[in-house]
């Protein structure tokens, strides 16, 4: 690819999250959106080609990367089609709605050498990156306990706004849709999860998937963790990430630092223009997406590993799948996925 021209991007699925990606990509000086796909007509012209069928977008020869912003149940099939069309792919969370489907996406990207990244924009937050470094270099000491709490509010109108919302096949519940970012951060900071015990329930909303879930985790390091997630309360509260270690601790409420006891590391300033999704998903803002797209464009151009790989996203989804399986069986579950490699297989 010529370094002189912008990276050309197509967006598959152009609802609210597709528009967030359009804004984030347009903020990059060396990238441009050249086409989108959307089954329903646009409410107003956007000055970009719009295809009713995403496969027409994939046939274009003026697109380098495709970002999948459709309902979650379509992510894997559309990502596979994108890779087969010879293009790199970026997937809005989650990578898929089954471990097997996610494994197929990661496997095909490896086999073809095509670019693959998944959106987990909270990893770009300044405070979380400082916590990650403090864990990696031993500043915080031994990890002891990690907590992810997502106690948000989504009313029935939200789930009734589209026939796919809240379904198992196309959307998933609170774990896959709302809490996945906090779960991803917990797994990123504390490392691989060895076992999970979880319970899920649909308590208030009229929906097929769960609106409430809790889980306890044992990490491979020996540290323990917990996840609490719901969309069924009022009012919604900021999402919390709490990190407790032998030499220090940190607590974030959304992107705001609620507690900072990290030896020798000054408390970071609040990221500007970061909102809360506690009651309104559109209020989160696009700063995290803009930051992750900066990393994606740089990684695509250089051929280096992006901040969030397909393997990272699959590991996070495997934890969610393990919570759901534990809730069904009443037994602890080890989150696993298998990817074939030239040396054998990896977890």
C-alpha positions as a Markdown table, in Angstrom:
| # | Residue | x | y | z |
|---|---|---|---|---|
| 1 | Unk | 0.0 | 0.0 | 0.0 |
| 2 | Unk | 1.3 | 3.4 | -0.9 |
| 3 | Unk | 2.0 | 5.5 | 2.2 |
| 4 | Unk | 1.1 | 8.7 | 0.4 |
| 5 | Unk | -2.6 | 7.9 | 0.1 |
| 6 | Unk | -5.1 | 7.5 | 2.9 |
| 7 | Unk | -6.2 | 4.1 | 4.2 |
| 8 | Unk | -9.6 | 3.6 | 2.6 |
| 9 | Unk | -12.3 | 2.2 | 4.9 |
| 10 | Unk | -15.8 | 0.8 | 4.3 |
| 11 | Unk | -18.4 | 0.6 | 7.1 |
| 12 | Unk | -20.8 | -2.4 | 7.2 |
| 13 | Unk | -23.8 | -1.5 | 9.3 |
| 14 | Unk | -24.6 | 2.2 | 9.6 |
| 15 | Unk | -26.6 | 2.8 | 12.7 |
| 16 | Unk | -25.5 | 4.8 | 15.7 |
| 17 | Unk | -22.2 | 2.9 | 16.2 |
| 18 | Unk | -21.5 | 3.1 | 12.5 |
| 19 | Unk | -21.7 | 6.8 | 12.7 |
| 20 | Unk | -19.4 | 6.8 | 15.7 |
| 21 | Unk | -16.8 | 5.0 | 13.6 |
| 22 | Unk | -17.4 | 7.5 | 10.7 |
| 23 | Unk | -16.5 | 10.3 | 13.1 |
| 24 | Unk | -13.5 | 8.5 | 14.5 |
| 25 | Unk | -12.1 | 7.6 | 11.1 |
| 26 | Unk | -12.7 | 11.0 | 9.7 |
| 27 | Unk | -10.7 | 12.5 | 12.5 |
| 28 | Unk | -7.6 | 10.6 | 11.2 |
| 29 | Unk | -5.6 | 12.7 | 8.7 |
| 30 | Unk | -4.5 | 9.6 | 6.8 |
| 31 | Unk | -7.8 | 7.6 | 6.6 |
| 32 | Unk | -11.1 | 8.1 | 4.9 |
| 33 | Unk | -14.4 | 6.4 | 4.7 |
| 34 | Unk | -15.3 | 5.7 | 1.0 |
| 35 | Unk | -18.5 | 3.7 | 1.4 |
| 36 | Unk | -21.0 | 2.4 | 3.9 |
| 37 | Unk | -23.7 | -0.3 | 3.7 |
| 38 | Unk | -27.1 | -0.2 | 5.2 |
| 39 | Unk | -30.2 | -2.1 | 4.4 |
| 40 | Unk | -32.6 | 0.8 | 5.1 |
| 41 | Unk | -32.3 | 4.0 | 3.2 |
| 42 | Unk | -30.3 | 6.8 | 4.8 |
| 43 | Unk | -32.4 | 9.5 | 6.5 |
| 44 | Unk | -30.2 | 12.1 | 4.9 |
| 45 | Unk | -27.3 | 12.1 | 2.4 |
| 46 | Unk | -23.9 | 11.8 | 4.0 |
| 47 | Unk | -21.7 | 12.5 | 0.9 |
| 48 | Unk | -20.5 | 8.9 | 0.8 |
| 49 | Unk | -21.6 | 5.9 | -1.3 |
| 50 | Unk | -24.2 | 3.8 | 0.4 |
| 51 | Unk | -24.9 | 0.1 | -0.6 |
| 52 | Unk | -28.0 | -1.8 | 0.4 |
| 53 | Unk | -26.0 | -5.1 | 0.3 |
| 54 | Unk | -22.7 | -5.2 | 2.2 |
| 55 | Unk | -21.4 | -7.7 | -0.4 |
| 56 | Unk | -21.4 | -4.9 | -3.0 |
| 57 | Unk | -19.2 | -2.9 | -0.7 |
| 58 | Unk | -16.8 | -5.9 | -0.4 |
| 59 | Unk | -16.5 | -6.1 | -4.2 |
| 60 | Unk | -15.1 | -2.6 | -4.4 |
| 61 | Unk | -11.4 | -2.3 | -5.3 |
| 62 | Unk | -11.0 | 1.0 | -3.5 |
| 63 | Unk | -11.4 | -0.3 | 0.1 |
| 64 | Unk | -8.5 | -1.5 | 2.3 |
| 65 | Unk | -10.2 | -2.0 | 5.6 |
| 66 | Unk | -13.8 | -2.9 | 6.5 |
| 67 | Unk | -15.3 | -2.2 | 9.9 |
| 68 | Unk | -18.2 | -4.4 | 10.9 |
| 69 | Unk | -20.9 | -2.4 | 12.8 |
| 70 | Unk | -23.9 | -4.6 | 12.2 |
| 71 | Unk | -25.9 | -6.5 | 14.9 |
| 72 | Unk | -23.5 | -8.8 | 16.9 |
| 73 | Unk | -25.0 | -12.0 | 15.4 |
| 74 | Unk | -23.8 | -11.0 | 12.0 |
| 75 | Unk | -20.2 | -10.1 | 13.0 |
| 76 | Unk | -18.5 | -13.4 | 12.3 |
| 77 | Unk | -20.1 | -14.2 | 9.0 |
| 78 | Unk | -19.5 | -10.7 | 7.7 |
| 79 | Unk | -15.9 | -10.7 | 9.0 |
| 80 | Unk | -15.2 | -14.0 | 7.2 |
| 81 | Unk | -16.7 | -12.7 | 4.0 |
| 82 | Unk | -14.5 | -9.6 | 4.3 |
| 83 | Unk | -11.3 | -11.6 | 4.8 |
| 84 | Unk | -12.3 | -13.9 | 1.9 |
| 85 | Unk | -12.7 | -10.7 | -0.2 |
| 86 | Unk | -9.0 | -9.9 | 0.4 |
| 87 | Unk | -9.6 | -7.0 | 2.8 |
| 88 | Unk | -8.5 | -6.3 | 6.4 |
| 89 | Unk | -11.3 | -6.2 | 9.0 |
| 90 | Unk | -12.1 | -4.3 | 12.2 |
| 91 | Unk | -15.0 | -5.6 | 14.2 |
| 92 | Unk | -17.0 | -3.6 | 16.7 |
| 93 | Unk | -17.4 | -5.7 | 19.8 |
| 94 | Unk | -18.0 | -8.6 | 20.2 |
| 95 | Unk | -15.9 | -10.6 | 17.8 |
| 96 | Unk | -18.8 | -13.1 | 17.5 |
| 97 | Unk | -21.6 | -14.7 | 19.5 |
| 98 | Unk | -19.9 | -18.0 | 19.9 |
| 99 | Unk | -16.4 | -19.1 | 20.6 |
| 100 | Unk | -16.4 | -21.4 | 17.6 |
| 101 | Unk | -17.4 | -18.5 | 15.2 |
| 102 | Unk | -14.8 | -16.3 | 16.7 |
| 103 | Unk | -12.2 | -19.0 | 16.3 |
| 104 | Unk | -13.0 | -19.2 | 12.6 |
| 105 | Unk | -12.5 | -15.5 | 12.2 |
| 106 | Unk | -9.2 | -15.5 | 14.0 |
| 107 | Unk | -8.1 | -18.6 | 12.1 |
| 108 | Unk | -8.9 | -17.2 | 8.7 |
| 109 | Unk | -7.1 | -14.0 | 9.4 |
| 110 | Unk | -4.0 | -16.0 | 10.5 |
| 111 | Unk | -4.2 | -18.2 | 7.4 |
| 112 | Unk | -4.6 | -15.4 | 4.9 |
| 113 | Unk | -2.3 | -12.9 | 6.7 |
| 114 | Unk | -5.1 | -10.3 | 6.6 |
| 115 | Unk | -5.4 | -7.5 | 9.2 |
| 116 | Unk | -7.8 | -8.1 | 12.1 |
| 117 | Unk | -8.6 | -6.0 | 15.1 |
| 118 | Unk | -11.6 | -5.7 | 17.4 |
| 119 | Unk | -12.8 | -2.6 | 19.1 |
| 120 | Unk | -12.1 | -2.5 | 22.9 |
| 121 | Unk | -11.6 | 1.3 | 23.2 |
| 122 | Unk | -11.3 | 1.4 | 27.0 |
| 123 | Unk | -7.8 | 0.0 | 26.6 |
| 124 | Unk | -6.8 | 3.4 | 25.3 |
| 125 | Unk | -7.7 | 5.3 | 28.5 |
| 126 | Unk | -4.8 | 7.0 | 30.1 |
| 127 | Unk | -5.5 | 5.7 | 33.7 |
| 128 | Unk | -6.0 | 2.1 | 32.6 |
| 129 | Unk | -2.8 | 2.1 | 30.6 |
| 130 | Unk | -0.9 | 3.4 | 33.6 |
| 131 | Unk | -2.4 | 0.7 | 35.7 |
| 132 | Unk | -1.4 | -1.9 | 33.1 |
| 133 | Unk | 2.2 | -0.7 | 33.2 |
| 134 | Unk | 2.2 | -0.6 | 37.0 |
| 135 | Unk | 1.1 | -4.2 | 37.0 |
| 136 | Unk | 3.6 | -5.2 | 34.4 |
| 137 | Unk | 6.6 | -3.6 | 36.0 |
| 138 | Unk | 5.7 | -4.8 | 39.6 |
| 139 | Unk | 4.9 | -1.3 | 41.0 |
| 140 | Unk | 1.6 | -2.5 | 42.3 |
| 141 | Unk | 2.9 | -5.7 | 43.6 |
| 142 | Unk | 1.0 | -9.0 | 43.4 |
| 143 | Unk | -2.5 | -8.7 | 41.9 |
| 144 | Unk | -5.0 | -9.8 | 44.6 |
| 145 | Unk | -8.5 | -8.8 | 43.5 |
| 146 | Unk | -10.1 | -7.3 | 40.4 |
| 147 | Unk | -13.7 | -6.1 | 40.1 |
| 148 | Unk | -15.8 | -5.1 | 37.1 |
| 149 | Unk | -19.1 | -3.5 | 38.0 |
| 150 | Unk | -21.5 | -2.4 | 35.2 |
| 151 | Unk | -24.8 | -1.4 | 36.8 |
| 152 | Unk | -26.6 | 0.4 | 34.0 |
| 153 | Unk | -30.1 | 1.2 | 33.0 |
| 154 | Unk | -31.7 | 0.3 | 29.6 |
| 155 | Unk | -35.5 | 0.7 | 29.6 |
| 156 | Unk | -37.9 | -1.5 | 27.7 |
| 157 | Unk | -38.0 | 1.0 | 24.8 |
| 158 | Unk | -34.4 | 0.3 | 24.2 |
| 159 | Unk | -35.0 | -3.4 | 23.7 |
| 160 | Unk | -38.1 | -2.8 | 21.7 |
| 161 | Unk | -36.4 | -0.4 | 19.3 |
| 162 | Unk | -35.2 | -3.2 | 17.1 |
| 163 | Unk | -36.4 | -6.8 | 16.8 |
| 164 | Unk | -32.8 | -8.2 | 17.2 |
| 165 | Unk | -32.1 | -6.4 | 20.5 |
| 166 | Unk | -31.9 | -8.7 | 23.5 |
| 167 | Unk | -32.1 | -11.9 | 21.4 |
| 168 | Unk | -29.5 | -14.6 | 21.9 |
| 169 | Unk | -28.9 | -15.1 | 18.2 |
| 170 | Unk | -28.3 | -11.5 | 17.2 |
| 171 | Unk | -27.5 | -9.4 | 20.3 |
| 172 | Unk | -26.7 | -11.3 | 23.5 |
| 173 | Unk | -27.5 | -9.9 | 26.9 |
| 174 | Unk | -25.8 | -7.5 | 29.3 |
| 175 | Unk | -22.5 | -9.5 | 29.4 |
| 176 | Unk | -22.0 | -9.4 | 25.6 |
| 177 | Unk | -23.5 | -6.0 | 24.9 |
| 178 | Unk | -22.9 | -3.7 | 27.8 |
| 179 | Unk | -20.4 | -5.3 | 30.3 |
| 180 | Unk | -18.0 | -6.7 | 27.7 |
| 181 | Unk | -15.8 | -3.6 | 27.8 |
| 182 | Unk | -15.3 | -3.8 | 31.6 |
| 183 | Unk | -14.8 | -7.6 | 31.3 |
| 184 | Unk | -12.2 | -7.0 | 28.6 |
| 185 | Unk | -10.3 | -4.5 | 30.8 |
| 186 | Unk | -10.3 | -6.9 | 33.7 |
| 187 | Unk | -8.9 | -9.8 | 31.6 |
| 188 | Unk | -6.4 | -7.5 | 30.0 |
| 189 | Unk | -5.1 | -6.2 | 33.3 |
| 190 | Unk | -5.2 | -9.5 | 35.3 |
| 191 | Unk | -4.2 | -11.9 | 32.6 |
| 192 | Unk | -5.7 | -15.3 | 31.6 |
| 193 | Unk | -8.8 | -16.6 | 33.5 |
| 194 | Unk | -8.4 | -20.1 | 34.9 |
| 195 | Unk | -12.0 | -20.7 | 36.0 |
| 196 | Unk | -15.3 | -19.0 | 36.2 |
| 197 | Unk | -18.5 | -19.5 | 38.3 |
| 198 | Unk | -21.4 | -17.5 | 37.2 |
| 199 | Unk | -25.2 | -16.9 | 37.4 |
| 200 | Unk | -27.3 | -15.1 | 34.9 |
| 201 | Unk | -31.0 | -14.1 | 35.0 |
| 202 | Unk | -33.6 | -12.1 | 33.1 |
| 203 | Unk | -35.3 | -10.2 | 36.0 |
| 204 | Unk | -37.0 | -7.1 | 34.7 |
| 205 | Unk | -36.8 | -6.5 | 30.9 |
| 206 | Unk | -38.8 | -8.5 | 28.4 |
| 207 | Unk | -36.0 | -10.0 | 26.4 |
| 208 | Unk | -34.6 | -13.5 | 25.6 |
| 209 | Unk | -31.1 | -13.0 | 26.9 |
| 210 | Unk | -30.0 | -12.0 | 30.4 |
| 211 | Unk | -30.4 | -8.5 | 31.9 |
| 212 | Unk | -28.4 | -9.4 | 35.1 |
| 213 | Unk | -25.3 | -11.5 | 35.8 |
| 214 | Unk | -22.7 | -12.1 | 38.4 |
| 215 | Unk | -19.5 | -14.1 | 38.3 |
| 216 | Unk | -16.5 | -15.0 | 40.3 |
| 217 | Unk | -13.2 | -15.5 | 38.6 |
| 218 | Unk | -9.9 | -17.2 | 39.5 |
| 219 | Unk | -7.1 | -15.9 | 37.3 |
| 220 | Unk | -4.2 | -18.1 | 36.2 |
| 221 | Unk | -1.9 | -15.9 | 38.4 |
| 222 | Unk | -4.0 | -17.0 | 41.5 |
| 223 | Unk | -5.7 | -13.6 | 41.8 |
| 224 | Unk | -9.4 | -13.5 | 42.3 |
| 225 | Unk | -12.0 | -11.4 | 40.5 |
| 226 | Unk | -15.7 | -10.6 | 40.3 |
| 227 | Unk | -18.1 | -9.3 | 37.7 |
| 228 | Unk | -21.5 | -7.7 | 38.4 |
| 229 | Unk | -23.6 | -6.6 | 35.4 |
| 230 | Unk | -27.1 | -5.4 | 34.9 |
| 231 | Unk | -29.2 | -3.2 | 32.7 |
| 232 | Unk | -32.4 | -3.6 | 34.8 |
| 233 | Unk | -31.9 | -1.0 | 37.6 |
| 234 | Unk | -32.7 | 2.7 | 37.9 |
| 235 | Unk | -30.9 | 5.0 | 37.8 |
| 236 | Unk | -27.8 | 3.7 | 36.0 |
| 237 | Unk | -24.4 | 4.2 | 37.7 |
| 238 | Unk | -20.9 | 4.7 | 36.3 |
| 239 | Unk | -19.1 | 1.5 | 35.3 |
| 240 | Unk | -16.4 | 0.6 | 37.9 |
| 241 | Unk | -13.0 | -1.1 | 37.4 |
| 242 | Unk | -11.3 | -1.8 | 40.8 |
| 243 | Unk | -7.8 | -3.1 | 41.0 |
| 244 | Unk | -6.5 | -4.2 | 44.4 |
| 245 | Unk | -2.9 | -5.4 | 44.7 |
| 246 | Unk | -0.3 | -6.1 | 47.5 |
| 247 | Unk | 1.4 | -2.7 | 47.1 |
| 248 | Unk | -1.4 | -0.4 | 45.9 |
| 249 | Unk | -4.8 | -0.1 | 44.3 |
| 250 | Unk | -6.8 | 2.0 | 41.8 |
| 251 | Unk | -10.5 | 2.5 | 41.2 |
| 252 | Unk | -12.1 | 4.0 | 38.1 |
| 253 | Unk | -15.7 | 5.1 | 37.7 |
| 254 | Unk | -16.1 | 5.2 | 33.9 |
| 255 | Unk | -12.9 | 7.1 | 32.9 |
| 256 | Unk | -12.7 | 9.2 | 36.2 |
| 257 | Unk | -10.2 | 8.2 | 38.8 |
| 258 | Unk | -12.1 | 7.5 | 42.1 |
| 259 | Unk | -9.1 | 6.2 | 44.0 |
| 260 | Unk | -5.4 | 6.2 | 43.0 |
| 261 | Unk | -2.8 | 4.6 | 45.3 |
| 262 | Unk | -0.1 | 3.7 | 42.7 |
| 263 | Unk | 3.3 | 4.2 | 44.3 |
| 264 | Unk | 5.4 | 6.7 | 42.4 |
| 265 | Unk | 2.8 | 7.3 | 39.6 |
| 266 | Unk | 1.0 | 10.6 | 39.7 |
| 267 | Unk | -2.8 | 10.4 | 39.3 |
| 268 | Unk | -3.7 | 11.0 | 35.7 |
| 269 | Unk | -6.0 | 13.8 | 34.6 |
| 270 | Unk | -9.5 | 12.9 | 33.5 |
| 271 | Unk | -9.7 | 12.1 | 29.8 |
| 272 | Unk | -11.6 | 15.0 | 28.1 |
| 273 | Unk | -14.8 | 14.4 | 26.3 |
| 274 | Unk | -15.5 | 10.9 | 27.7 |
| 275 | Unk | -19.1 | 10.4 | 28.8 |
| 276 | Unk | -20.9 | 7.6 | 30.5 |
| 277 | Unk | -23.1 | 4.9 | 29.0 |
| 278 | Unk | -24.9 | 4.3 | 32.3 |
| 279 | Unk | -28.3 | 5.4 | 31.0 |
| 280 | Unk | -27.6 | 6.5 | 27.4 |
| 281 | Unk | -25.4 | 4.4 | 25.0 |
| 282 | Unk | -24.9 | 7.4 | 22.8 |
| 283 | Unk | -23.4 | 9.5 | 25.6 |
| 284 | Unk | -20.1 | 7.6 | 25.7 |
| 285 | Unk | -18.6 | 9.8 | 23.0 |
| 286 | Unk | -16.0 | 8.8 | 20.4 |
| 287 | Unk | -12.7 | 9.6 | 22.0 |
| 288 | Unk | -11.8 | 6.0 | 22.7 |
| 289 | Unk | -12.8 | 5.0 | 19.1 |
| 290 | Unk | -10.6 | 7.8 | 17.7 |
| 291 | Unk | -7.7 | 6.7 | 19.8 |
| 292 | Unk | -8.1 | 3.1 | 18.8 |
| 293 | Unk | -8.5 | 4.0 | 15.2 |
| 294 | Unk | -5.2 | 5.9 | 15.4 |
| 295 | Unk | -3.6 | 2.6 | 16.6 |
| 296 | Unk | -5.4 | 0.6 | 13.9 |
| 297 | Unk | -4.2 | 2.8 | 11.0 |
| 298 | Unk | -0.6 | 2.8 | 12.3 |
| 299 | Unk | -0.7 | -1.0 | 12.8 |
| 300 | Unk | -2.2 | -1.6 | 9.4 |
| 301 | Unk | 0.4 | 0.6 | 7.7 |
| 302 | Unk | 3.4 | -0.9 | 9.5 |
| 303 | Unk | 2.2 | -4.5 | 9.7 |
| 304 | Unk | 2.7 | -4.5 | 13.4 |
| 305 | Unk | 0.4 | -6.0 | 16.1 |
| 306 | Unk | -2.6 | -3.8 | 16.8 |
| 307 | Unk | -3.5 | -2.8 | 20.4 |
| 308 | Unk | -6.4 | -5.3 | 20.4 |
| 309 | Unk | -6.0 | -8.5 | 18.3 |
| 310 | Unk | -8.6 | -11.1 | 17.3 |
| 311 | Unk | -7.0 | -13.4 | 19.9 |
| 312 | Unk | -7.5 | -10.8 | 22.6 |
| 313 | Unk | -11.2 | -10.4 | 21.7 |
| 314 | Unk | -11.7 | -14.1 | 21.6 |
| 315 | Unk | -10.2 | -14.6 | 25.0 |
| 316 | Unk | -12.6 | -12.0 | 26.4 |
| 317 | Unk | -15.6 | -13.6 | 24.7 |
| 318 | Unk | -14.5 | -17.0 | 26.0 |
| 319 | Unk | -14.9 | -15.7 | 29.6 |
| 320 | Unk | -18.4 | -14.5 | 28.8 |
| 321 | Unk | -19.3 | -17.9 | 27.3 |
| 322 | Unk | -17.9 | -19.6 | 30.4 |
| 323 | Unk | -20.1 | -17.5 | 32.6 |
| 324 | Unk | -23.2 | -18.4 | 30.6 |
| 325 | Unk | -22.2 | -22.1 | 30.6 |
| 326 | Unk | -21.6 | -22.0 | 34.4 |
| 327 | Unk | -25.0 | -20.5 | 34.9 |
| 328 | Unk | -26.6 | -23.3 | 32.9 |
| 329 | Unk | -24.7 | -26.1 | 34.5 |
| 330 | Unk | -24.2 | -24.8 | 38.0 |
| 331 | Unk | -20.5 | -25.8 | 37.8 |
| 332 | Unk | -17.2 | -23.9 | 37.5 |
| 333 | Unk | -16.0 | -23.6 | 33.9 |
| 334 | Unk | -12.6 | -23.0 | 32.4 |
| 335 | Unk | -12.7 | -20.5 | 29.6 |
| 336 | Unk | -11.1 | -22.1 | 26.6 |
| 337 | Unk | -10.7 | -21.7 | 22.8 |
| 338 | Unk | -8.4 | -23.6 | 20.5 |
| 339 | Unk | -6.5 | -22.1 | 17.6 |
| 340 | Unk | -4.4 | -24.3 | 15.3 |
| 341 | Unk | -0.8 | -23.2 | 14.8 |
| 342 | Unk | 2.2 | -24.7 | 13.0 |
| 343 | Unk | 3.5 | -25.8 | 16.4 |
| 344 | Unk | 0.2 | -27.4 | 17.5 |
| 345 | Unk | -2.6 | -25.6 | 19.3 |
| 346 | Unk | -2.9 | -22.7 | 21.6 |
| 347 | Unk | -5.5 | -21.9 | 24.2 |
